[in-house]
Amino acid sequence: MNRNAVLQDAAVPRPGARGRPKKRAEQQRAVNTRRAILNAALAEFAEKGFDAASIRVIAERTGLQHPLITYHFRNKDILWRSAAEYAFEQIREEWDKLEETNVGMSPLDRLRAEYRTLFKYTVAFPEFHRFMRQECTTNNPRLKWVAKTAVTPLIDRLLPQIAALQKEGVLPQMEPILFHYMMVSLTAMLSEFGPEMRVTRKLVADDPDLAASYWLAVEKIIFGGASSESPGCGASDRPVSSSCRAPIPISPTPD
């Protein structure tokens, strides 16, 4: 084929080529809009519960028009379920990254890192545990749905690790599911009692140094000693490293 003809052909925009950047920009705006709606929905549901939460208030939180919310999420139930999936997917993605970037991590350090990831997520987004707590007050369909869809797959990922480490004698002996929920309670402590601590001792729960010192203590009590995977994050007698202070970046869930 003639080289000049190839170059000339390459220089001519193909059908729809000029529209692709615009389409990509529109798609990104849609992703950003959905993400803003879901973050606002988590806050609204966490604060008021499902029944009292308002789509109009969620629109006000985002600065969007009410019809735009219902364009993306047809009703409140769909919005609640989407918000739940959004939160749990972010946690799952961070756990996947741990496996990808820490090949050779010991089983104990892996479990330690998974709960640390959950803790840092709840510090960054304290609405998460409040959102879940609202649904745990009654045995409602949303609780059953989220337990089956989002919670159980994550638990099934952790329980074999817990049982194996208990068999080795490096974790407390109890039902693995009890160990898990004990750890969940510990990850939720700052988000649960942050407002009270602010009043009683003027402590700010999302202060990076406060959060780091708290989780260092949890890790030392539960897992013992320092983590070989992240020096400084597992022993209270070491300086707190920047990796402990900085919140784990949570990747946005793909639209």
ABEGO torsion letter per residue (X at the ends): XBAAAAAAAAABBBBGAAAAAAAAAAAAAAAAAAAAAAAAAAAAAAAAEAAABBAAAAAAAAGBBAAAAAAABABAAAAAAAAAAAAAAAAAAAAAAAAAABBGBBAAAAAAAAAAAAAAAAAABAAAAAAAAAAAABBBAAAAAAAAAAAAAAAAAAAAAAAAAAAAGABBBBBAAAAAAAAAAAAAAAAAAAAAAAAAAGBBAABAAAAAAAAAAAAAAAAEEBBAABBGAABAABBBBAAAABBBBBBBBBX
